[in-house]
């Protein structure tokens, strides 16, 4: 009986969260699965719209390999996240199509089947750790740069297992050209001999103080193994930093 009472509330929460995400032009997380049921690296794509029957339009992932990895019939889990709400449902790719944003603009999209098995998706995750006082550096390289070109160095402002904020002493106009671009990042975690390497995508650009800009970057994992390795390393680092902070607060270190 408890299950039947809970399900309508989850359905309502899904619809309400979907409306909020669409209103804010926000993303959903999509976890595709192989035919054998193995989870593949997650994608973060923009929610475009929803049909009366519940089917959902999401922006088609950028990059040929990522887009080709979601042919019609691919089973997925779709995660909606807003504030403290994190909810998921099962779906599948119905078709590749074009979605009309307005009278002049159409973009590549994927249409997904109405979700089923809606459930709460709260997870024990690493919170966004402020790192500005740690002098943590990251080096960025773009695939189109010459091999002899030095990497771009930046300072990590905050870090989580899904992405990071970095600060750069570059003009805002130059930083804005980096938005939606992919880079290979080498994050130099303190006390680690080797940098943590992970592909990233710049998703936000902010002008900050002292003639710097802050870039909001999300991780773009290329394999589930890489995703698990990066998430584990960052979570362990974050927990260690929190424990050190707690000891300092208590006067024990």
Buried (B, 14 or more C-beta within 10 A) or exposed (E): EEEEEEEEEBBEBBBBBBEBBBEEEBBBBBBBBEEEEEEBBBBBBBBBBBEEEBBBBBBBBBBEEBBEBBEEEBBBBBBBBBEEBBBBBBBBBBEBEEBEEEEEEEEEBBBBBBBEEBBEBEEEBBEBBEBEEBEBBBBBBEEEBEEEEEBBBBBBBBBBBBBBBBBBEBEEEEBEEBEEBBBBBBBBBEEEEEBBEBBBBBBEBEEEEEEBBBBBBBBBBEEBEBBEBBBEBBBEBBEEBEEEEEEEEEEEE
